[in-house]
């Protein structure tokens, strides 16, 4: 933001990337106009998700980057073309960086600090993403200025499989919370 000379912005993060947005909202509250968390979490509190992240750690440690990239590309793509392109890029990832990402995802926890976030936050989850609903409820309960919304007929892959619905909801959220600079 500094490089682009952006003083304030709405920040959006998907899945564990939403944790980056939460940390920014906590660390730089005067720089954020609001946050959009898509399938996000403030901590990992369920065994199934923790296990999936640990499998990612093991995969990176043993050098199984191609199968990991294929699995992630397949599950997050809605067309063969996108899946193939995502796979080609993902398999080039640095295993050490990937392991760091998974480790940070597994251990990040800002739940006890959520009450410090006062900017508006949009929480978006897939109706069919039952494992993540508890994260949405937790965030909604702990964030004083949050809106919880669900996208129909979708699991976790909202940005790639329900982009139109997501973009409409984000646009509506930003317009509702726009601050006049005058």
Secondary structure as GFF3:
##gff-version 3
##sequence-region A 1 182
A	DSSP	beta_strand	9	14	.	.	.	ID=ss1
A	DSSP	alpha_helix	17	27	.	.	.	ID=ss2
A	DSSP	three_ten_helix	29	31	.	.	.	ID=ss3
A	DSSP	beta_strand	32	38	.	.	.	ID=ss4
A	DSSP	alpha_helix	47	61	.	.	.	ID=ss5
A	DSSP	alpha_helix	65	76	.	.	.	ID=ss6
A	DSSP	alpha_helix	80	90	.	.	.	ID=ss7
A	DSSP	alpha_helix	95	107	.	.	.	ID=ss8
A	DSSP	three_ten_helix	111	116	.	.	.	ID=ss9
A	DSSP	beta_strand	120	126	.	.	.	ID=ss10
A	DSSP	alpha_helix	130	142	.	.	.	ID=ss11
A	DSSP	beta_strand	146	151	.	.	.	ID=ss12
A	DSSP	alpha_helix	158	161	.	.	.	ID=ss13
A	DSSP	alpha_helix	163	177	.	.	.	ID=ss14
###
